[in-house]
Amino acid sequence: MTVGELCSSTFVSLIRLNRRFGPLRKPIRISNPSIFSSSFSSFLSLQSPRRHIHVHKVLAMAERALNLPQSHKHTNRLAREHSPYLLQHAHNPVDWYSWGEEAFQEARRRDVPIFLSIGYSTCHWCHVMEVESFEDEEVAKLLNDLFVSIKVDREERPDVDKVYMTYVQALYGGGGWPLNVFLSPDLNPLMGGTYFPPDDKYGRPGFKTILRKVKDAWETKREVLVKSGAFAIEQLSEALAASANSNKLSDGLPQKALHLCTEQLSGSYDPQYGGFGSAPKFPRPVEIQLMMYQSKKLEEAGKSSEANNNLKMVLFSLQCMARGGVHDHIGGGFHRYSVDECWHVPHFEKMLYDQGQLANVYLDSFSITGDTFYSFVARDILDYLRRDMIGEGGEIYSAEDADSAEFEGASRKKEGAFYVWTSQEVEDIVGEHADIFKDHYYIKPSGNCDLSRMSDPHNEFKGKNVLIERNDTSTMASKLGISKDDYLDILGACRKKLFDARSERPRPHLDDKVIVSWNGLAISAFARASQILKGEAEGTKYCFPVVGCTPSEYLEVGEKAASFIKRQLYDERANRLKHSFRNGPSKAPGFLDDYAFLISGLLDLYECGGGTSWLSWAIELQNTQDELFMDREGGGYFNTPGEDPSVLLRVKEDHDGAEPSGNSVSVINLVRLASMVTGSRSDYYKHNAEHLLVVFESRLKDMAMAIPLMCCAADMLSVPSRKQVVLVGHKPSVDFDGMIAAAHASYDPNKTVIHVDPSNKEDMEFWESNNENIAMMAKNNAATDKVVALVCQNFMCSSPVTDPESLKALLQQKPSLPV
């Protein structure tokens, strides 16, 4: 067999594996392209540890400390960019280009390979590789002499990242960031990996050796490399743009997929520490959503025991996460993930997409249980965003870094420096209640990162403490002979003192880029919080860092964020979005996730009391999404518009990971929109949703755990008649506020809330154009002194009710079967 034939057969088999088991994020420090040529196998070898942190923790953990740039000896083209990540590399000696024709032309002119490096501004190991390699003069000379080097911010260009991450994952079994890939001048991949150490160590080649070897291979085996790269892209394109072979899902598949996903997740549940899977643990909200959804379905089917078992797993997991160090107890919000099984020591970066999704699942938990433990955590997340992550125009920023200096003027950064404490610091800052606080948060003079052998295997946090709650609040209060409220007040006051002290520390880097998709997730959470949190009892006490604002303030935050996007990132003439904003809109167009996640957020804004203008915009965006991304013949949505020839793959993404897939969210959006409009447009939305699901039918059958939100979406589409709650009355008004809060008081993902003010011209014109039935209901139930609610399902509507408690009672009734 020739090298090329070996490449082809191996690649095809790996594509099959990838399609079967789904996209992975297994970190590889060094990839193994031995299938390309025998010369490569002598210096590269594949490593495939389970998830991102541990492969890198094996690598010299002392290297966590990063040097801060001290001068600008060099300045390259990236100084002209807006991306925080690209600007971080603007003073490397590497002659970086941004992604674009200038770089491609230079590679063709010089007839050299491209070195493509992809990362993001809060990526710890991206920082490490910058300090070790990209700031090194010797490495820079190799890159400048032998390659054209391109830097890409994966958050700014997810389309470019998707192409080469998919290649690395499919071929080598995993991936992560930084993502480093060598390309031919026509942009086909030659080989790639993630983090490369600078020098040869432990019998493995360093980055400098790899650069020389790639150049040698380019000169001696170019034809094989180029052909294999082109073949890889061809196979990926075919595999990841699958088409539906019919317009109808198999009978019963949604229910089977939901059951299978629940079964698979339950099998991975950790009964000791909560969560699904082993360390490192990621708070993957789509898994929580699936388990909650199935619990609700089981409860409605009279299977209370099974429903409660599912719900217990979810609630215990959420409790463990909130009490663990993955939760920032002092400032609010959640870190990216926990390196250990007990949610204790996190990777400290904070991402907006986590905050929006986690706030929503804690809100759902409060709706289900009425326990303010969950509503307080939701508030904690949203108040963190309001305080630290929102710009003057209402825009919501992307992320905060894991690394920061330990003190002003320090020459090095360390991961977690902003968040960890010594026992003495706590005593000095907190004062008289220090012992109570230290007992509650497991703070010790020797440091507390000792709960698991995975928490701190290299003693980086020796003598440091990551706050974690290990004791029951009521039990601790009882031991002290004080009330629970007084105990919580003491903890809140202590947290405020530590927060004030922490505010004097050097802050982690803030990535103030505004990403439409992530803003959409946050808008949804702010909108839903504005109604769900009205379920908290009057007089509820809040402790720092929870502010305790009125819920309606959260709706204002969501509307301001949506207004910023419409003002700065939406072309009203072309009806198109841009992907991101920093000092102006990005060059990149809006991608599928931007449209899908924003539409979802706009639907929540409307359903939670916002004007019909948000609903109109959602419909407008859905039309544009269909125009730009839909495969009208094959079904489903591509991730890109397909208008940029430098982006070699158009992928139909289905994996629900740290973020849900655009296709999963789109099905839910289509189901929701179909329940708001009538006639052919409603049928059109439903048809597109089902056609999309057929594309991923094999995944629903065989690998449901990879697509939990799509499993929920498939079931939502299969529900014979979605419940509609129609509110008719003057808004805004006290009565309207009470009724819309009642409409959102209970957890029910298969419910649509519609509100109409018969005296509002904009409202009536919208409904007369989109749903004459709703317009007629508004006219027939108009009352000057009250708000009327009707609950409609199975082509029947309840008798009108005019008080919140009656509406709550109606919504808590179990659904009846269609006649």
Buried (B, 14 or more C-beta within 10 A) or exposed (E): EEBBEBBBEBBEEBBEEBBEEBBBBBBBBBBBBBBBBEBBEEBBBBBBBBBBBBBBBEBEBEBBBBEEBEEEEBEBBBBEBBBBBBBBBBBBBBBBBBBEEEBBEBBBEEEBBBBBBBBBBBBBBBBBBBBBBBBBEEBBEBBBEBBBBBBBBBBBBBBBBBBBBBBBBBBBBBBBBBBBBBBBBBBBBBBBBBBBBBBBEEEBBBBBBBBBBBBEBBEEBBEBBBBBBBBBBEBBBEBBBBEBEEEEBEEEBBBBBBBBBBEBBBEEBBEEBBBBBBBBBBBBBBBBBBBBBBBBBBBEEEBEEBBEBBBBBBBBBBBBBBBBBBBBBBBBBBBBBBBBBBBBBBBBBBBBBBBBBBBBBBBBBBBBBEEBBBBBBBBBBBBBBBBBBBBEBBBBBBBBBBBBBBEEEBEBBBBBBBBBBBBEBBBEBBEEBBEBBBBBBBBEEEBBBBBBEBBBBEEBBEBBBBBBBBEEBEEBBEEEEBEEEEBBBBBBBBBBBBBEBBEEBBBBBBBBBBBBBBBBBBBBBBBBBBBBBBBBEEEEEBBBBBBEBEBBBBBBBBBBBBBBBBEBBBEEEEBBBBBBBBEEBBBBBBBBBBBBBBBBBBBBBBBBBBBBBBBBBBBBBBEBBBEBBBBEEBBBBBBBBEEBEBBBBBBBBBBBBBBBBBBBBBBBBBBBBBBBBBEEBBEBBBBBBBBBBBBBBEBBEBBBBBBBBBBBBBBBBBBEBBBBBBBBBBBEBEBBBBBBBBBBBBBBBBBBBBBBBBEBEEBBEBBBEBBEBBBEBBBEBBBEEBBBBBBBBEEEBBEBBBBBEBBBEBBEEEBEEEE
